[in-house]
């Protein structure tokens, strides 16, 4: 795929993912045009003056809730990366109508605008919380996944194809527990919801590169899931703030003990590869030979953070945090 000949738009482009995506795109892939679509003029100003000022960059103020604005922004665009979302679990629980308006209605608007402007590829970001959701955020992302997968039927003979990427917690993203633990470290006490809790972890750069790979290889309809390591909250706390006492505060509303990236029922139409899973759509329009080199999963398979075959070591977490947060030593750097 020759990225130098394509125009790319990323919704939520001023967020953690959007900035890292823009950085890697400009440094390595050199798209003809890269459009940052977001609703905050201050964040766009800060991004531009903070080093993201390039001849191929365009800053477009708009909200995914506004379909007409999306259509205008997507004019002449070849690839859309949909990263805009309300993603803070407590905020979505407290503001459910707003979460639906952005995460579900916004997803529909992206689909309709892409179809109308004949965008070639749309890749939407999802989350492990969309699998068997227990909070509103996860439920909205599950609906969004369904909208993007089924949008391929609406496209029909048209050029537009839609797929999703689903992954776990990101070191360095907004809302990560690592900055919280670092802020509590001096007190000698860390608040944890439950000492049994486990999560999937990856870096922003890993997430961006996986998205780029998915765009280059998607047929339309897949949900791509990377194989990423797990870590328990206790081990994470020991790396970030060794010697601190852990104060269990109870699982918050909408939280799980363990996260799931591929559910048991999905596994029946999922293929395994060396470093990822590809969940195929269970629809008549899907060509089953699209990923014929993949391996079918055994009955009863589930990809969960507690039963993961790959676990993050202390050294690996230090390396990830150094890369994303600029912390050479999580336990000493303030």
N, C-alpha and C positions, 0 to 999 in steps of 0.2 A: 504494500500500500504506500503510495507516494503522498505523504502528508503535506508536502510543499505545494500541492495543487488543490488543497481542500480548505474550505472555510468551516471553522468550528465555533459552536456556541456552547457555553457552559452556564447553566442556571445556578444561582447561588455561588457565583464565581468569586465573591469576596470572602467566602468561608475558608475553613482550614483546608478542606480538600481542593477547593477552587484555586487557592493560591499555589499549592504544591503542584497541581495539574498544570497551571499556567507556567510555573517555573520550569518544569521538565519539558513541556511543549516548546517553549521558546529556546531552551538550551540545546535540545536534542532533535526535535522533529520539525521545527520551522514551518508551521502552517501558514498558508497564504494570508489568512485572517483568523484572529482569535477574539471572539466577542465575549466580554464579561457581562452577564445579565444578572442584575440584582436590584433590590429596591432601596438600598441605602446610599445616598450620595456621599455621606461622610466616609463610609468604608471604601467607596470607590476612590475618593480623593486620597485617603490614606494609602491605599494600595498603589495608586499611580505615583504619588510622591515618595513612596517607600521603596522604589526601585522597579516597579512594574510599569515602565513607560517605554514602549517599543513601537516601532512603525507598523507592526502587524496587529497591535492591540486596539480594540474598540471597547469603550465603556458605554453600556446601554442600561439606563435606569428603567426598571419595570418590575412588575410583580407577576408571578406565575398564576395568580388569581385573575389576571387580565388577559383573556385570550387574544383580543385584538392587538395588544402590545406585543405579545409573543409572536403573532403572525408577522408583524412588521419587523421584529428583530430577526426572525428566521428567514427572511427573504434572501435568497442566494446562498443559504447555509447548506452544507453537505452533511455535517455530523453534529448531533446535539448530545451533550452529556448533562443529564438531569440530576443535579446535586442539591437543589433548593428543597428545604424541608424545615418544619418545626420538629426538633428532635429531642428536646429536653423532656424526659418522661414526666416529672412533676408538673411542668408547665402545660403539657398536653392534657394531663388529667384535670387540671384546674380550668383550662380553656378549651373544652372539647370541640366547640363549634369552630374555633379558629384553627385547630389542628386538622379538622376535616376540610375546611376551606382551602388550606394550603396543601396538605399532603394527598388528599383525594381529588378535590376539584381542580387543584393545580396540576396534578398528574393528567387528568382528563384534558385540560387545556393544552398541555404540552403535546399530548397525542394528537388532538384535533389540529393544532397549528402546524405540526410537523407533516401531517397528511395533506393539509391544504397547500403548504408551500413545497411539497415534494422533497423534503429532506431525505437523504439516502439511509442514514443510520441514526437511531436513537438508543442510547445506553443509559438506563436509570440505575441509580444507587439505592440499594436496599440494605437490610440489616438482619442479624440473627433474631432480633425481637419480632420479626414478621412471622416467624415459625411458631405455631401454636401460641399465639399472642395472649398475654395476660394483662396488657396495658393498652391504652388507647393509641399511643404512638405505634406500637407494634401492629395493632389492628389496622391503622391507616396505611401503614407500609405494606401490609398483606394485600389490601384492596388495590393499592397502587401497582404492586407486582402483577396482579390479575389483569388490571387495565392495560398495562404495557404488553403483556404476553398476548392477550386476545386482540390487541390492536393490529396484529399482523393479519388477522382475518379481514379487518376493515380495509387494510391496504390492498389486498387482493393482488391484481396484476400491476399495481402501482409500484414505485421504486422504494417506498419507505419500509424499513425493517426495524423492529423493536426488540430489545433484550434487556436483561437486568443483571447486575452484579450484587451478590449478597455476601457481606462479611461481618466480622465481629468488632470488638472494641479497638479503637485506634489510639496508640500512644501519641500524645501531643495534641489531640483534638479537643475542642471545647467540651467541658463536662467530664474530662477524664479524672479518675480518682487519684491519679498520681500527684497532681498539684495540690489536691486536698490533703493528702498524707504529708506532703512536704510542708504545708502551712501549719500542720498540727505537730510536727516533729519536735519543736522546741519545748512543747508542753509535756512531752514524755508519754502522751496518751493519744491513741488513734481510735477514732470511731469506725467500727465496721458493722455491717448489717448482720452478717452471719459468718462464722469462721469456716463453715463448710463450703462457702460459695466459690465457684470457679467461673472463669471467663476466657473467651478466645481473644488473642491479642495480635496486632500487626502494626506496622508503621504506616504513616501517611504515604511515604514513597512506595512501599509495597502495594498499598491500595491503588495508587495512581497507575503504577505499571501494570497491575492486573486489569484495570479498566481499559487501558490502551490495548492490551493483548486481546481482551474480549471484543473490543471494537473491530480489531483487525480480523478476527476469526469468526464472528457471529454470523449465523444464517438468518436469525430472526425468530424469537420465541424462547430461547434458552434463558435459564437462570444460572449464571456462573458462580461457583462457590470455591474459593481458594482453600487449600489445605494449610492451616495456620496453627501455631501452637497454643496450648492452654496454660493457665497459671492459676493457682489458688489465691484467694485474697490474703491468706495468711503468709504465703511465700512472697507475694508482692509487697506486703507491709514490711517484711523482714529485710527486703532489699532497700526499700525507700527510707525506712526509719528503724534500723536495727536497735533492739533493746527497748523499744517503746511498748507500753502495755496496750493491749487491744481491749477496747470497750464495746462489747456487742450492744447494738441499739435496736435490733430486730429488723426483719425484712420489711422494707417499705412497700406500700401499696403499688402493685404493678411490677414487682421484681420477682425474678426466679432464682432458685439456688444455682441452677446450671442452665446454660444457653444451648440452643439447638441450631445447627446450620443446615442439616438435611434431616427431615423427619422420616420416620419409618414408612409412612404411606407414600412419600415422595420418592423414596429409594427405589421403588419398583420401576420407575421410569427415569432413573438417574444412571449416568455412566461415570466410571472412575478413570482418571488419568493420573500420571505420576504426581502432579502437584495441584490438581483441582478436581472438582466434580462438575458435571454438566447435567442439570435437571432439564429434561426434555419436556416440552408441552404435551399434554394429553389431549390433543385436538386432531381432527381428521386432516387438517391442512399441513401438518408437520411431516416432512420427509424423514423417515426413520434412518435412512442411510447417511444423514448429514454428519454424524459422528461415529461412523462404523468402527473406528479403531479403539473406541473406549471399551472398558470392561464392565459388564453388568454386575450389580451389587447383590450380595446374598440376601435371602429372605430375612427379615427382621433387622436389617442394618439401620443404624441411626448414627449420625455424626454429631456428637454432643461434647460439650466442654469438659465434662467429668470423665468420659470414656475415651477421650482423645488418645491416640497412640503417640502423639508428639507433645512434649511438655517443655515449657520455657525455663531455661536455667537462669540463675542469678546473673551470670556473666552476659548471657544473651539480652536480658532485660536492661542491664547497664549499657550495653552497646546500642540498643534501640533508643533508650532515653537520651544517650549522648547525641545520636543522629537527629532526633526530633526536637529535643528540648535544650540541647547545648549543655547538658549536664555530664561532665566526665565521671563524676562520682555522686550518685543519687544520695548517698548517706552523708555527704559533707558539703556539697555545693548548695548555697542558699539562693 
